[in-house]
Amino acid sequence: GRFFHLDEIRDALNDRFFQGGVRASIGWGRAPGRRRRKSIRLGVYDHQTREIRIHPALDHPEVPRYFVEFIVFHEMLHQLFPSGAHDGRRVHHPRAFRDRERAFQHYQAALRWERDNLKLLLGRSA
């Protein structure tokens, strides 16, 4: 990326939170099309390929590093907590996932930044 180096972020988080146990490649997603969006998927983890893709709208100087780190951390958690079925429904973020996610140092600040800046991110994703 121009502003954030995802390999470096992944490696630091892997050492700090996962004892080096998360094995996943990481990179920026493709630039989105030109149409206006109402939602944005900031990151995705593919279990089959063990790949994390981060939305390119986050590679910008207005986005705080802790927010990019939070999105990478969230996607890394998916390797430990695969999606599954619960009461006949698909569950992407089970309770154990959410509990572990709160361990991120800037958890509340990241949620607040996302809420306060969603329009900014959506504008970049068009």
N, C-alpha and C positions, 0 to 999 in steps of 0.2 A: 504494500500500500504506500501511498504518498505520505501519510501521517502516522499510521500505526503499522507495526510489524507483528503480524498475527503469530508467527512461529515463536517469537520472543515472549509474547503474552501467554500463549499456550504453555510453553515450557516453564515459565515462572509459576503459573497457576498449578501446573501438574506437580511441581516440586512442593509447593506450599500446601496444597489441599489433598493431593492424591498419591503422595509418596512415589511419584513417577509412574503410576500404574495405568494412566489413561494412554492408550495407543491409538491416536487418530491423526490423520493429516488435517491440515487447516488451510483455508484460502478464502479469498474474496469471491462472492458470487458474481454472476454476470450482471452487467449494467442492464437495468430494466428498460422496458419499452417506453414510449412517449405518452401513453394514456394516463389520465389522472387516476390515482388509486384512493380507495377508502380505507385500506388496511396495508400493513407492511409486515413481512416476516423477517425479523432482524437476524435470525440465525436458524440453521437447520443441521441436524445430525443424521447421517445415513448409517444405520447399523450394518448393512451388508458391506459397504465399502470402507467403513470407519472414517468417514470424511465429515469435517465440519465446514460449513460455508457461512460466511458472514456477509450481510447485505452491504454493498458498497456505499450506501448513504452514510454509513458510520465512519468511513475513512475521510474525515473532515475535521479541520481545526476547531470548529465550534462544539464538537462532541467531546465530552470529557473522557479521559483515558479510563477512569474507573467504570464508566458505562460500557465501553467496549469490553473491558475485562469481565464485567458482569455477564454480558451476553455470551462470551466465550466460555466462562465458568458454567453457565446454564447449559450450554450445548455439551460440554464435557460430562456433566452429570447424567446426560442421557445414556452414556455408555455404561454407567453403573446401574441405572434404573431404566431398563427397557420398557417401552409401552406394553401394556397388557390388558386383559379383559377383567372387569370387576362388575359383578351383578349384570352381566350381559352387555356392558358398555365398554368402549375403548377408553382406557385411562392413560394419558400421556404423562401426567405429573402426579404420581401417587403421593400419599402423605409423607413417606420417607424421603422422596425427592424434594418436596417443599421444605421439609425440616432441614435437610442438608443445604438447600439453597440459601436459607437464612444465615448460614455460617459465613457467607461472603461479607467481608468487612464493611462494604458500602451498600449493602442490600437496600436499606430504606432510601438512601440518597439516589440510588440507581432507579428505583421505582418512581420516585418523585420526579427525577429528571425526564424519564420517559413520558410520564403523564404531562408534564409541563411543555415538552418539546415535540410531541407527536406530530403536530402540524408541520413543523420544520422538517422532520424526517419524511413525512408523506410528500412534501413538496420536492424533496430531492429524489424520491423514488419514481417520479413521473418522467 
